[in-house]
Structure formats: C-alpha cells, structure tokens
Amino acid sequence: MILSGDAIKAAVAGGDIVIEPFNEAQVGPNSYDFRLGNRCKVYKDQVLDPLKQNEVVESVIPPEGLLLAPGRIYLVNTLETMGSTKYVPIIRGRSSTGRLGLFIDVTADLIDLGSINQWTLQLVPVLPLLIYPEILIGQVTFWTTKGAPAAYSGRYKGRESPTESLAYQDIPLGK
Amino acid sequence: MILTGPEIRRAHATGDIAIEPFEPANVGPNSYDYHLGESLIRIQADAEGRLTSTSHDIPQQGMLLEPGSLYLGATRERIGSKVYAITLLGRSSVGRLGIFLNVTADLGHVGSDSNWTLELSVVQPVYVYAGMCIGQVAFWEVDGPRGFYDGRYKGDVRPERSKDPALNGRAAVKEIYS
C-alpha cells in the first residue's frame, strides 16, 4: 500500500520517515515533492565503463541556472536528506518536469530501506533545459512492506551526494 | 505491499518466487539483483530510416553500447512468481552510468516466468559485460483473486523482439521482423 500525504506527515512526526528539511507545503495527496540540490557531477569522458572508475568533473549549480545538454548524464543531489527503515521509497519526476522532457532517474527509482541520505538524481534531458538550485524537481512515494526488515549496508550509505557510479567495486565478473 | 529481502528469501524457499540460479548474496533490503545474459540484439535505423537488427554474443572484453540504438538483452536468471507481481528496474550503480534497462515497461505479471527481455538504451556510450550485475526486481503483494499471465512472451529464455502483430504490420518494422 502507498502512504497518503497525511500518513507521510504522521510518519515524519513519528520518526519512521526522514525528510530533512521537511516542509508541509510540499506534501501531496500521496507523495512528497523534493527539491534539487546544487552539487553537480558530470563524467569527464564521453565513453563510460562500469569496470573502471570513471572520472567526474564537479561543479556548483549557480543561482542563474545550469544548462543541461542532451546526450550527457548529470548527477545532482537532492536538497533533502530522505529515507526510511520502515517504508520503501520510490522516486519519480514531477509531471511539470516530465513535460519539459527531464528524466530524474535512469530506471533506478526504487530506494533501499535504510538508505537515508541525500539521494543522487540521474538527470537526463531530452531537450536542452535550464535547471536551478532548490527547484521542486521530483516526488517520493512511500510503500508498506511485507516480511522481516533488513538493514541497508550498501556502498552509497553515508556518502555525500551526488556520488558517481561505484559499479567498478562489484565482485569481478566470473566469480 | 513490497516484499523485504528476508521475505524474498522465504518466498523463494517455499516456491512462491522462482529465481534460478538463486544466490542469497544478491538479495537486497527490498529487491533481488539480477545479471545480464550472454547476448544482445541491436536494433538501429540506417540513414534512410530503415530498421536493422543484428545479434551479438557479448565478447569477454565487453560490448560498447551507443546512443540512438535499442539493445534487447535478457536476464541471466529465470524469474517469475505465481503469487506476486514483479517490477523490474536497473541498479542505481548502472543508472548513474546512464543505462536504461527498460522503456517504461517495468511491470511483470503474476504467472510470468522467464529470462526477462531487457530494453537497453544509453545516454552516453558505455560498455556492458555478460554476467554483470545490472538490475533489480521487486515483488509486490496482490489484492484480489489472481489471474495468471499467459501471454506471448511466457517462458522466453533469450532476448525476444516485439511480437505485437498490430505493431509489426508497420512496413519499417516488418522488414526486420520478417
């Protein structure tokens, strides 16, 4: 089951959901609208390889905006620190950003239980698009679970977001 | 409700979830990590707009995927359930490299049981490797009497192209699927 806006508010008040900073005006009927942070990473090389540590170039998104170009991935943090050990978060863009052709994740919308930090958004524009710090960019929904809980011990935990892919740390192929 | 990792393990043990081969290490807090199979079908348009389709075994040194093409791959694992609905997604480590694993078709029906066809497309050129850990499936409880998927892709073991006759009647598509 998906949590209603009122249930999200109650869970934040009770500590079962972390959203920091939390603003009641950003609670929707069944989701919470989150904001874009201002730290951005793009890969230095055009060609990427999951077996290698792909170098990134970091920048701060200025108040006058950053122009996103199609054909590149932009990793940007969420302004909010978010997560839950009780409800599974799923993220998506807002309809208003979707109508501008902006993907905010690359088929990676499911957040692990216990992954409580600023999340790394994977911004991919269909068309050239200006983005600004602190704009409302996406929504997070929260889902009830079945079964015993499991603690998150993933490699992105506690890292300052945005974090580039750590796929190269995977167990070598064939083992 | 979405199943937690311990519940996925339990449901696999009772047979309510089929994942073959199954490795407990691939169970996450609320999902199971799957791997890329051995082959890809590349579909692309030539300069005249005609679609071409080529089959590739992924070489050991990896295969470079390029923007503008669609690649059909398959999960190395056979995945299914007669009890739970399934959603399929990429891993965050793979999404951060700009690899889409499906094209807004992420829902697996109750009763499906196959090596799932993945619809890969990339934002920047990027290598993929056979057997790499590439995505996740999540399992969802169903409310109401269950139906069972008995569609045209049931039991697939390798990447399969679209079999929808309403779409394949289109001339451009017919050429590659004939």
Interface residues (C-beta under 8 A of the other chain):
Chain A: M1 Y43 Q46 V47 L48 D49 P50 L51 N54 G71 R72 I73 L75 V88 D105 V106 T107 A108 D109 L110 D112 L113 G114 S115 T120 Q122 V124 W143 T144 T145 K146 G147 A148 P149 A150 A151 Y152 G154 Y156 T163 E164 S165 L166 A167 D170 I171 L173 G174
Chain B: M1 I2 L3 T4 G5 P6 E7 I8 R10 V27 G28 P29 N30 S31 G62 L64 P67 T87 L89 G90 R91 S92 S93 V94 G95 R96 L97 G98 I99 F100 L101 N102 D106 V123 Q124 P125 V126 Y127 V128 Y129 A130 G131 M132 C133 G135 Q136 A138 E141
